[in-house]
């Protein structure tokens, strides 16, 4: 595989971009395709694609105006010691969404003395809330009395980190492309529009055909399909967590996977608006190549999630586990993955009539055997 990395990414052209939600949805989720033709990049279903985004141009320009410096002023990156034009540094290298404690401290030194209270250890919660509600531009606008030099600012900014997206395509099906599923973050705070850095870059800033999406492959350690194509797979991926399972299914059928061995648990808010890649899944189901269990939480009074569908089908889920199924979970780590984990423990406990602790050990053994794998975030 050609050696591209977060510090030396491949600049890929954007091929296509379209919204996966239908009209009337309360969410914005997009399918993004980029070209890898001629790059030599290879990946496996289960790998992630690192994207090195750029900050919103308007915010960068406003910061330069606030500082009163021209865009071609030179600054030194405090981490790499490289020299950059300030406009390029703000656009490509600096985290402008979340101010650092160092920046607040520098503003206090430069005259914003009333911020000093926030830096006290006992005010830690209030400090976290403050920086969560203000980006770098707003912080500078709120404190014009604190005169920062351009290098002073750069010295106290955090790095703009890559974003990782689960790959939603197989090279067996799309040899020169890579697809991913992007949740577009847009909201208002204090009367101002806010954007997720990477989703704004991919969904708004880059135009189709432009060769300017910096990417590299982040290989997974073990979130991979079983080598034995006869083994069943259970895929649990609500929301954008369904992305790698699109790649899995493309790969399975490129390998001539048997029928009735693939089971997808997908969940979102509304069936009518939020069934991502519905036509693809339904085409497979109509050919008896995929079993789908749907959990659309807002389509009935009582909310239904993927773990509820797992529990309803617990006898068959257990039979698949006995038949050697590999179980995959992708998506939200804070709640969904924990709830699914507990549900699987409960299924094992009931099937084997064992204790909670024994059920936990059973599931842990599946992990050791690489039959229970998670890609959660």
C-alpha positions in Angstrom: 0.0 0.0 0.0 1.3 3.4 -0.9 2.5 5.2 2.2 0.2 8.2 2.8 -0.4 9.4 6.3 -2.0 12.1 8.4 1.2 14.2 7.9 1.4 13.3 4.2 -2.1 12.6 3.0 -3.3 11.9 -0.6 -5.2 14.8 -2.2 -8.3 13.1 -3.7 -10.9 14.5 -6.0 -14.5 14.6 -4.8 -16.6 12.5 -7.2 -20.1 12.6 -5.7 -22.1 13.8 -2.7 -25.8 13.3 -2.0 -28.0 13.4 1.0 -29.2 10.0 2.3 -32.1 11.4 4.3 -35.3 12.0 2.4 -37.2 15.3 2.6 -38.8 15.9 6.1 -36.0 14.3 8.1 -34.7 16.0 11.2 -31.1 15.0 10.4 -28.6 15.5 7.6 -26.6 12.5 6.6 -24.6 12.5 3.4 -22.9 9.9 1.1 -19.5 11.1 0.0 -17.4 9.5 -2.8 -13.8 10.3 -3.6 -11.5 9.0 -6.3 -8.4 7.0 -5.5 -7.6 6.3 -9.1 -3.8 6.2 -9.7 -3.0 6.7 -6.0 -2.0 3.1 -5.2 -4.1 3.2 -2.0 -5.6 -0.1 -0.9 -7.9 -0.8 2.0 -10.0 -3.5 3.5 -13.7 -3.4 4.5 -13.5 -2.5 8.2 -10.7 0.1 7.7 -11.3 3.8 8.2 -10.4 6.7 6.1 -8.7 9.6 7.7 -9.8 13.0 6.4 -7.7 16.1 7.1 -10.3 18.9 6.9 -9.9 22.6 6.5 -11.5 25.3 8.7 -14.2 27.6 7.4 -12.6 30.4 5.3 -14.9 33.1 6.7 -13.7 32.3 10.2 -10.0 32.4 9.1 -10.5 35.8 7.4 -12.3 37.2 10.4 -9.5 36.2 12.7 -6.9 37.9 10.4 -9.0 41.0 10.4 -9.3 40.9 14.2 -5.5 40.6 14.5 -4.9 43.2 11.8 -2.4 41.2 9.9 -2.1 40.3 6.1 -2.8 36.8 5.0 0.8 36.2 3.9 2.3 37.0 7.3 4.6 34.1 8.3 4.3 32.1 11.5 6.1 29.0 12.9 4.2 25.9 13.8 5.1 25.3 17.5 4.9 21.6 17.0 6.8 20.9 13.7 8.8 24.2 13.7 7.7 24.6 10.0 7.0 28.0 8.6 3.5 28.8 7.2 1.6 31.7 5.8 -0.8 32.6 8.6 -3.8 32.2 6.4 -2.7 28.6 5.5 -1.9 27.8 9.1 -5.4 28.9 10.3 -7.1 27.1 7.5 -5.2 23.8 7.7 -3.4 23.4 10.9 -5.2 25.1 13.8 -8.2 24.0 15.9 -10.4 27.1 15.8 -13.4 25.4 17.3 -12.2 24.8 20.8 -10.0 27.4 22.5 -7.2 26.0 24.7 -6.6 26.8 28.3 -3.2 28.2 27.2 -5.0 30.7 24.9 -7.3 31.9 27.8 -4.2 32.2 30.0 -2.5 34.3 27.3 -5.5 36.6 27.0 -5.4 37.1 30.8 -1.8 38.1 30.6 -2.6 40.5 27.7 -5.3 42.3 29.6 -8.5 40.2 29.7 -8.1 40.0 33.5 -11.8 39.1 34.2 -11.1 35.7 32.6 -8.7 34.8 35.4 -11.5 33.6 37.6 -12.3 30.8 35.1 -8.7 29.5 35.3 -9.0 28.6 39.0 -9.1 24.8 39.7 -12.5 25.0 41.4 -13.9 26.6 38.3 -13.0 23.7 36.0 -16.6 22.8 35.1 -17.4 26.4 34.3 -14.2 26.6 32.2 -15.1 23.6 30.2 -18.6 25.0 29.6 -17.2 28.3 28.5 -14.8 26.9 25.9 -17.5 24.6 24.6 -19.7 27.6 23.9 -17.1 29.9 22.3 -14.8 29.3 19.4 -11.4 31.1 18.9 -12.9 34.0 16.9 -15.6 34.7 19.4 -13.0 34.6 22.2 -11.0 37.3 20.4 -14.1 39.3 19.6 -15.2 39.3 23.2 -11.8 40.5 24.5 -10.5 43.3 22.2 -8.6 44.7 25.1 -6.2 41.7 24.9 -3.8 42.5 22.0 -2.3 39.4 20.6 0.5 39.2 18.1 0.0 36.6 15.3 2.7 34.3 16.7 1.3 34.7 20.2 -2.0 33.3 18.9 -0.4 30.4 17.0 1.6 29.4 20.0 -1.6 28.9 22.0 -3.9 27.1 19.5 -4.5 23.4 19.5 -3.8 21.3 16.4 -6.5 20.6 13.8 -6.8 16.8 14.0 -7.9 14.4 11.2 -11.4 12.9 11.4 -11.9 9.2 10.9 -14.8 7.8 8.8 -15.7 4.1 8.5 -15.2 3.1 4.9 -18.6 2.4 3.3 -17.4 0.6 0.1 -15.3 -2.4 -0.9 -12.6 -2.1 -3.5 -13.9 -5.3 -5.0 -17.0 -3.4 -6.0 -15.5 0.1 -6.5 -11.8 -0.4 -7.4 -10.9 3.3 -7.8 -13.1 4.9 -5.2 -13.8 5.1 -1.5 -17.2 6.0 0.0 -18.1 7.2 3.5 -21.2 8.3 5.4 -21.1 11.7 6.9 -23.3 13.2 9.6 -23.5 16.9 8.7 -23.3 19.0 11.8 -25.1 22.4 11.6 -26.8 24.3 14.5 -27.2 27.7 16.0 -25.7 28.9 19.2 -26.0 32.4 20.7 -27.7 33.4 17.4 -24.7 32.3 15.3 -24.4 29.5 12.9 -22.1 26.6 13.9 -20.7 23.9 11.7 -18.9 20.7 12.3 -15.4 21.2 10.9 -15.1 18.0 8.8 -18.7 17.7 7.7 -18.8 21.4 6.7 -15.6 20.8 4.7 -16.9 17.7 2.9 -20.5 18.8 2.5 -20.2 22.5 1.8 -16.7 23.7 1.0 -15.4 21.1 -1.5 -16.9 21.2 -4.9 -17.4 18.1 -7.1 -14.4 17.4 -9.2 -12.0 19.4 -7.0 -8.9 17.6 -6.1 -8.6 18.8 -2.5 -9.7 16.1 0.0 -6.6 15.1 2.0 -7.0 11.4 2.9 -5.1 8.4 4.3 -6.1 4.9 5.4 -6.3 4.1 9.1 -6.1 0.3 9.2 -8.3 -1.6 11.7 -6.7 -4.2 14.0 -9.4 -6.7 13.9 -12.8 -5.2 12.6 -12.6 -7.5 9.6 -14.8 -10.1 7.9 -14.1 -13.7 8.7 -11.8 -15.4 6.2 -14.3 -18.3 6.0 -17.0 -17.0 3.7 -19.4 -19.7 4.9 -19.6 -18.2 8.4 -22.7 -16.1 9.3 -22.3 -12.4 10.2 -24.6 -10.3 12.4 -24.1 -6.6 11.8 -25.4 -4.0 14.3 -25.1 -0.5 13.0 -27.7 2.2 13.7 -27.2 5.6 12.0 -23.9 6.2 10.3 -22.7 3.1 12.1 -24.2 1.2 9.1 -21.3 2.4 6.8 -18.8 -0.4 7.2 -21.6 -3.0 6.7 -22.2 -1.7 3.2 -18.6 -2.4 2.6 -18.9 -5.8 4.2 -21.8 -6.8 2.0 -20.1 -5.6 -1.2 -17.1 -7.7 -0.2 -19.1 -10.7 0.8 -20.7 -10.9 -2.6 -17.5 -10.2 -4.4 -16.3 -13.4 -2.6 -19.5 -15.3 -3.6 -20.9 -15.4 -0.1 -23.7 -17.9 0.6 -27.2 -16.7 1.1 -29.0 -16.5 4.4 -25.8 -15.8 6.3 -26.0 -12.0 6.6 -28.2 -10.2 9.2 -28.3 -6.4 9.5 -29.8 -4.6 12.5 -30.3 -1.0 11.5 -31.9 1.8 13.4 -32.6 5.5 13.0 -35.5 7.9 13.7 -38.0 7.4 10.9 -38.3 4.8 8.2 -39.8 7.2 5.7 -36.9 9.7 6.0 -33.8 8.0 7.5 -33.3 4.5 6.1 -29.8 5.0 4.8 -29.0 3.0 1.6 -32.5 1.5 1.7 -32.6 0.5 -1.9 -29.3 -1.4 -1.6 -30.4 -3.3 1.5 -33.9 -4.1 0.1 -32.4 -5.3 -3.2 -30.3 -7.8 -1.2 -33.2 -8.8 1.0 -35.5 -9.4 -2.0 -32.9 -11.9 -3.4 -32.7 -13.6 0.0 -29.1 -12.4 0.4 -29.7 -10.3 3.6 -32.0 -10.4 6.6 -32.9 -6.9 7.9 -34.2 -6.1 11.4 -35.3 -2.4 11.5 -35.5 -0.2 14.6 -37.0 3.2 13.8 -37.3 4.9 17.1 -39.8 7.7 16.3 -42.3 5.7 14.2 -44.3 4.7 17.2 -45.1 6.1 20.6 -42.6 3.8 22.4 -39.0 4.2 21.2 -37.5 1.1 19.7 -33.8 0.7 19.3 -31.5 -2.0 17.8 -31.1 -3.7 21.2 -34.9 -4.2 21.4 -34.9 -6.0 18.0 -32.0 -8.1 19.1 -33.9 -9.2 22.2 -37.1 -9.9 20.2 -35.1 -12.2 17.9 -33.0 -13.6 20.8 -33.7 -17.3 20.0 -32.5 -17.0 16.4 -29.6 -14.7 17.4 -28.4 -17.4 19.8 -28.8 -20.1 17.1 -26.6 -17.9 14.8 -24.0 -17.6 17.6 -24.0 -21.4 18.0 -23.6 -21.7 14.2 -20.3 -19.7 14.5 -21.6 -16.2 13.7 -19.3 -13.2 13.9 -21.0 -10.2 15.6 -20.1 -6.6 14.6 -21.2 -3.4 16.3 -20.5 0.0 14.9 -21.6 3.5 16.1 -22.2 5.4 19.3 -20.0 4.2 22.1 -21.7 6.1 24.9 -25.1 4.4 24.9 -25.9 2.2 21.9 -22.8 -0.1 22.2 -23.3 -0.5 25.9 -27.0 -1.4 25.5 -26.2 -3.9 22.8 -23.4 -5.4 24.9 -25.9 -5.8 27.8 -28.5 -7.3 25.5 -26.1 -9.9 24.1 -25.2 -10.8 27.7 -28.8 -11.2 28.5 -29.4 -13.4 25.4 -26.5 -15.6 26.4 -27.6 -15.8 30.1 -31.1 -16.9 29.1 -30.0 -19.4 26.5 -27.5 -21.1 28.8 -29.3 -20.5 32.1 -26.1 -19.0 33.6 -25.2 -16.1 35.9 -24.5 -12.6 34.8 -20.8 -13.1 35.4 -20.7 -16.3 33.4 -22.5 -14.5 30.5 -19.9 -11.7 30.6 -17.2 -14.3 30.4 -18.9 -16.0 27.5 -19.0 -12.7 25.6 -15.4 -11.9 26.5 -14.4 -15.3 25.1 -16.2 -14.4 21.8 -14.1 -11.2 21.8 -10.9 -13.2 22.3 -11.9 -15.4 19.4 -12.5 -12.3 17.3 -16.1 -13.2 16.9 -17.5 -10.2 18.7 -15.9 -7.0 17.3 -16.7 -3.3 17.8 -15.9 -0.1 16.0 -17.4 2.5 18.3 -16.8 6.2 18.8 
